Amino acid sequence: MAAIPVSPLAPQSYPDLPEIAGVRFATAEAGIKYKNRTDVLLMEFDEGTTVAGVLTRSKCSSAAVDLCRANLPGGKARGLVVNSGNSNAFTGMKGRESVQHIADIAAKALGCPASEVFIAQTGVIGELIDASKFDGVLDQAATRMNALPWIEPAKAIMTTDTFPKLAGAVLEFDDVEVRINGIAKGSGMIAPDMATMLSFVVTDMPIAADVLQALLSEHVQKSFNSITVDSDTSTSDTLLAFATGKAQVEPITSLSDPRAQFFGEALFDVLFELAILTVRDGEGATKQVSVHVEGAVSDESAFRIAKAIADSPLVKTAIAGEDANWGRVVMAVGKAGEPADRDKLSIRFGDLLVAKDGERAAGYDEKATSAYMKGEDLELTVSLGLGEGSATVYTCDLTHGYITINGDYRS
């Protein structure tokens, strides 16, 4: 597969995330698929680290997802192994055995129970991963763990991503600084039903696993679960949050603690930034699009309509071609299967009203709308006039580049 050019929507710089006490990491080259680049990440957490996660709801989930699902109820984490290049999904009993083998190697290298090791894998589906590639690699990685720089683990988990994805937040409780760092990968097969393909968040906040789980489950909804690149939900979607508890503040042990909401808002900021970076690195993308739906009968109905618009190949190719074809938006609203009244419908591209009350807006300006469509960041708003429900889904355009990347993905 030829090298993929960096997305035109890539950030101009990357945040210099700070050290988080209680976590160290190392990256390595195992040659799983890619040559001359890191493709394995090993993270080590201090004893007492709590963990929470949301995993794909795909009925064809990967062996690594199944292992995480089995280990999450324990609420404790000491290690994380991530590899790119092979998702080890749809590989039967042998795939499950290989994941357990990797967990056992990592547990031995870190000196912890295998039940406290989490695995995440991403890449091609249907090909058994060669677990022997991890023999020696994880042992060696465990001897050179560092707390910085965070861009290295972000690079190691990339597949068709064209840039690493990092985000962080700093907040204070009683004049004590609390840190949250996050990394993610994702570019194609993005229509999450829990998270993005892979994302890992680490904080030094002392917080009970059940509270962390509740906050993560809540804030994933309007971040990772509100993005789509191509309407396809991955077999490997994994979002894990680890809390080392090293910040010198009183632990959050209940959602009724007012600090839980404050911490949750900062957690959301990190998740949302990572989610938007994923959209901006959508395979072949040249434009980011925010699809707003308002005036629906409920928030849930608004979300389903927004998702229908954001997932529509016709809408997305029109955006790629900088064509202000609002008729395709009408189509997507109509096919969503949600309450809608054609004669109450209005559509805006940015601040430009293009359709109102079931027909083209009286003041519609084709020239101004076409000029707006040339921008890199676009907003599309649909007003239904039926109720108070609203939702936003974030997506990108669909270009020839997407076909090129996916047409020879396994070659």
C-alpha positions in Angstrom: 0.0 0.0 0.0 1.4 3.4 -1.0 2.2 6.0 1.6 -0.9 8.2 2.4 -0.4 11.9 2.2 -1.0 13.9 5.4 -4.6 15.1 5.7 -5.0 18.8 4.7 -7.1 19.1 7.9 -4.1 18.0 10.1 -3.2 20.3 13.0 -0.3 22.6 12.6 1.3 21.5 15.9 0.8 18.9 18.6 0.2 19.5 22.3 3.2 18.8 24.6 1.3 16.7 27.1 2.7 16.6 30.6 3.9 13.6 32.6 1.2 11.8 34.6 2.4 10.2 37.7 1.9 6.4 37.9 2.1 5.6 34.1 5.1 4.8 31.9 5.3 3.5 28.4 7.5 2.3 25.6 7.0 1.7 21.9 8.6 -0.9 19.7 8.8 -2.2 16.1 7.4 -5.8 15.9 6.9 -5.8 12.1 3.3 -6.8 12.4 2.4 -5.2 9.1 4.4 -2.0 8.7 8.1 -1.7 8.2 10.4 0.8 9.7 7.9 2.3 12.1 6.7 1.6 15.6 3.6 -0.7 15.8 3.5 -1.8 19.4 2.8 0.2 22.6 3.3 -1.1 26.1 1.9 0.9 29.0 2.6 0.2 32.7 0.4 1.5 35.5 1.2 1.7 39.2 -0.6 -0.7 41.5 -4.0 0.7 42.5 -4.8 2.1 39.1 -8.6 1.9 38.3 -9.9 1.4 34.8 -13.1 1.9 32.9 -14.0 1.3 29.3 -16.6 1.2 26.5 -16.3 -1.3 23.8 -17.8 -1.9 20.4 -21.3 -3.3 20.2 -20.4 -5.1 17.0 -21.7 -8.7 17.0 -18.3 -9.6 15.4 -16.1 -8.1 18.0 -12.4 -8.9 18.0 -10.5 -11.2 20.4 -8.9 -8.2 22.1 -12.3 -6.6 22.7 -13.5 -9.8 24.3 -10.5 -9.9 26.6 -11.1 -6.3 27.7 -14.7 -7.1 28.3 -13.8 -10.0 30.5 -11.2 -7.9 32.5 -13.1 -4.6 33.0 -15.4 -5.8 35.8 -12.2 -6.2 38.0 -11.8 -2.4 37.9 -8.0 -2.6 38.1 -5.3 -2.2 35.5 -1.5 -2.7 35.5 -0.8 -3.0 31.8 -1.9 -2.1 28.3 -0.7 -3.6 25.0 -1.7 -2.0 21.7 -0.6 -3.1 18.3 -1.4 -1.6 14.8 -1.5 -3.4 11.5 -3.7 -6.4 12.5 -7.0 -6.4 14.4 -6.9 -10.1 15.0 -10.7 -10.0 14.5 -12.7 -13.0 13.1 -9.8 -15.3 13.8 -11.7 -17.9 15.9 -10.2 -19.8 18.9 -6.7 -19.3 17.6 -7.2 -15.5 17.8 -8.4 -15.8 21.4 -5.4 -17.9 22.2 -3.0 -15.4 20.6 -4.4 -12.5 22.6 -4.1 -14.5 25.8 -0.5 -15.3 24.9 0.2 -11.6 24.5 -1.5 -10.8 27.8 0.6 -13.5 29.5 3.9 -12.1 28.1 3.0 -8.6 29.2 1.9 -9.8 32.7 5.3 -11.5 33.1 7.2 -8.5 31.9 5.3 -6.1 34.2 5.0 -8.5 37.2 1.3 -8.4 37.4 -1.7 -10.7 37.0 -2.8 -11.3 33.3 -6.3 -10.3 34.4 -5.1 -6.7 34.9 -3.6 -6.5 31.4 -5.7 -4.9 28.6 -5.2 -5.5 24.9 -6.2 -3.4 21.9 -5.5 -4.3 18.3 -6.3 -2.5 15.1 -5.8 -3.2 11.4 -6.9 -5.8 8.9 -9.7 -8.1 9.8 -9.7 -11.9 9.3 -5.9 -12.5 9.5 -4.5 -14.3 12.6 -1.9 -12.2 14.3 1.5 -13.9 14.9 1.7 -13.7 18.7 5.3 -14.9 18.6 6.2 -11.4 17.2 5.6 -10.1 20.8 8.1 -12.6 22.4 11.0 -10.6 23.6 9.6 -7.4 22.2 7.4 -6.7 25.3 10.2 -8.0 27.7 12.6 -5.5 26.1 10.1 -2.7 26.1 9.5 -3.1 29.8 13.1 -2.3 30.5 13.0 1.1 28.9 9.7 2.6 30.1 9.4 6.4 30.2 6.7 9.0 31.2 7.3 11.2 28.2 6.9 12.2 25.3 3.2 11.3 24.8 3.5 11.7 21.0 5.4 8.4 20.8 2.5 6.2 21.9 0.1 8.2 19.7 2.3 7.4 16.7 2.7 3.7 17.6 -1.1 3.0 17.4 -1.7 4.6 14.0 -2.8 2.5 10.9 -4.1 4.5 8.0 -4.0 7.6 10.2 -2.0 10.4 8.6 -1.2 12.2 11.9 -1.0 11.3 15.6 -4.0 12.4 17.8 -3.4 13.8 21.3 -5.4 15.9 23.7 -5.1 16.9 27.3 -6.7 18.9 30.1 -5.5 20.3 33.4 -7.8 21.1 36.3 -7.4 22.0 40.0 -9.0 20.7 43.2 -8.0 22.5 46.4 -5.0 24.1 44.6 -3.8 20.6 43.5 -3.3 20.1 39.8 -5.0 17.1 38.2 -4.1 16.0 34.7 -5.9 14.1 31.9 -4.0 13.0 28.8 -5.5 11.2 25.9 -4.4 9.6 22.6 -6.5 8.1 19.8 -6.3 6.4 16.4 -8.9 6.3 13.7 -9.3 7.3 10.1 -11.5 4.7 8.4 -14.2 2.3 9.5 -15.5 5.1 11.7 -19.2 5.1 12.8 -18.7 4.3 16.5 -21.3 2.6 18.6 -19.3 3.2 21.7 -16.0 5.0 21.0 -13.6 5.4 18.1 -11.4 2.6 16.8 -8.9 2.9 19.6 -8.5 5.6 22.3 -6.8 5.7 25.7 -7.1 8.3 28.4 -5.0 8.4 31.5 -5.5 10.6 34.6 -3.8 11.0 38.0 -7.1 11.7 39.6 -8.0 9.2 42.4 -11.5 8.0 41.3 -13.4 4.8 41.9 -13.8 2.5 38.9 -17.6 2.7 38.9 -17.6 6.5 39.0 -15.0 6.6 36.2 -17.1 4.1 34.2 -20.3 6.2 34.6 -18.6 9.4 33.5 -16.9 7.7 30.5 -20.2 6.1 29.4 -22.0 9.5 29.7 -19.4 11.6 27.9 -18.7 9.2 25.0 -22.2 9.9 23.7 -21.6 13.5 22.5 -18.0 12.9 21.6 -16.9 9.6 19.9 -20.5 8.3 19.5 -21.3 11.5 17.6 -18.8 11.1 14.8 -18.8 9.2 11.5 -16.4 9.0 8.6 -18.0 6.2 6.5 -21.0 4.7 8.5 -19.0 1.5 9.3 -18.7 0.4 12.9 -15.4 -1.3 13.7 -15.1 -4.8 15.2 -12.3 -3.4 17.4 -13.6 -0.2 18.9 -12.0 0.3 22.3 -12.0 3.3 24.6 -10.2 2.7 27.9 -9.7 5.2 30.8 -7.1 4.6 33.5 -6.8 6.6 36.8 -3.5 6.2 38.6 -4.8 8.0 41.7 -1.4 9.8 42.2 -2.8 13.3 42.5 -2.8 14.4 46.2 -6.5 15.0 46.5 -9.4 13.2 48.2 -10.7 10.4 46.0 -14.0 10.7 44.1 -16.0 7.7 45.3 -19.5 8.8 44.3 -21.2 10.6 41.4 -22.9 12.8 44.1 -19.5 14.3 44.8 -19.7 17.8 43.1 -16.1 17.3 41.8 -17.3 14.3 39.7 -19.2 16.7 37.3 -16.2 19.1 37.1 -13.9 16.2 36.4 -16.4 14.8 33.9 -16.5 18.0 32.0 -12.7 18.0 31.6 -12.8 14.4 30.5 -15.4 15.3 27.9 -13.2 18.1 26.6 -10.4 15.5 26.0 -12.7 12.9 24.4 -14.3 15.5 22.1 -11.0 16.9 20.9 -9.8 13.4 20.1 -13.1 12.6 18.3 -12.9 15.7 16.1 -9.2 14.9 15.3 -10.4 11.5 14.1 -13.0 13.1 11.8 -10.4 15.5 10.5 -8.2 12.5 9.6 -11.0 10.7 7.8 -9.6 8.7 4.9 -9.3 11.0 2.0 -11.0 13.9 3.8 -10.7 17.5 2.7 -13.5 19.0 4.7 -14.9 18.7 8.2 -18.6 19.0 8.5 -20.8 19.6 11.5 -24.4 18.5 11.0 -26.9 20.1 13.4 -30.5 19.1 13.6 -32.9 21.1 15.7 -36.6 21.2 16.3 -37.0 17.4 16.3 -39.6 15.6 18.5 -36.7 14.4 20.7 -32.9 14.5 21.0 -32.8 10.8 19.9 -34.8 11.5 16.8 -32.6 14.5 16.0 -29.5 12.3 16.3 -30.9 9.7 14.0 -31.7 12.3 11.4 -28.3 14.0 11.7 -26.6 10.6 11.4 -28.6 9.9 8.2 -27.4 13.1 6.7 -23.8 12.7 7.9 -23.6 9.1 6.6 -25.2 9.8 3.2 -22.6 9.2 0.3 -24.6 11.6 -1.8 -24.4 14.4 0.8 -20.7 13.7 1.4 -19.7 13.6 -2.3 -21.6 16.8 -2.9 -19.6 18.4 -0.1 -16.4 17.0 -1.6 -17.3 18.6 -4.9 -18.2 21.9 -3.2 -21.7 21.6 -4.6 -24.4 23.3 -2.5 -26.9 20.5 -3.3 -29.3 20.9 -0.4 -31.7 18.6 -2.2 -29.6 15.7 -1.0 -30.0 16.9 2.6 -33.8 16.8 2.0 -33.4 13.2 0.8 -31.5 12.2 3.9 -34.0 13.7 6.2 -36.8 11.9 4.4 -35.2 8.5 4.5 -34.2 8.6 8.2 -37.6 7.1 9.3 -38.1 9.8 11.9 -40.9 12.4 12.3 -40.5 15.2 9.7 -42.8 17.6 8.0 -41.7 18.6 4.5 -43.5 21.9 4.7 -41.9 22.9 8.0 -38.4 22.0 7.0 -35.6 24.6 6.6 -32.0 24.2 5.8 -28.9 26.4 6.3 -25.4 26.1 5.0 -23.4 28.1 7.6 -25.6 31.3 8.1 -27.0 31.0 4.6 -30.7 30.0 4.4 -31.1 27.8 1.4 -34.5 26.2 2.0 -37.5 27.1 4.0 -41.0 25.7 4.5 -40.7 22.9 2.0 -39.1 24.9 -0.9 -36.1 26.9 -1.9 -35.7 30.0 0.3 -36.9 33.2 -1.3 -33.5 34.9 -0.8 -31.4 32.0 -1.9 -28.0 33.1 -3.2 -26.3 30.4 -5.3 -23.1 32.3 -5.7 -22.7 33.0 -1.9 -23.6 29.4 -1.0 -21.1 28.0 -3.5 -18.4 30.3 -2.1 -19.2 29.0 1.4 -18.8 25.4 0.2 -15.1 26.0 -0.6 -14.2 26.3 3.1 -12.5 23.5 5.0 -14.9 23.7 8.0 -18.6 23.6 7.2 -21.8 23.7 9.2 -25.1 22.3 7.9 -28.2 23.0 10.0 -31.7 21.4 9.5 -34.6 22.9 11.4 -37.7 20.5 11.6 -40.1 22.8 13.5 -41.7 19.9 15.4 -40.3 20.1 18.9 -37.3 20.9 21.1 -35.0 17.9 20.2 -31.5 18.6 18.9 -28.3 16.8 18.1 -25.0 17.3 16.3 -23.1 14.7 14.3 -19.6 15.4 13.0 -18.3 14.0 9.7 -16.1 14.7 6.7 -16.5 14.6 2.9 -16.2 11.6 0.7 -13.5 11.9 -1.9 -11.7 9.7 -4.5 -9.0 9.4 -1.8 -11.2 7.2 0.3 -11.6 4.7 -2.5 -7.9 4.7 -3.3 -7.0 4.0 0.4 -9.6 1.2 0.9 -9.4 -0.3 -2.6 -5.8 -1.6 -1.9 -5.9 -1.7 1.9 -4.6 -5.3 2.1 -2.0 -4.9 -0.6 
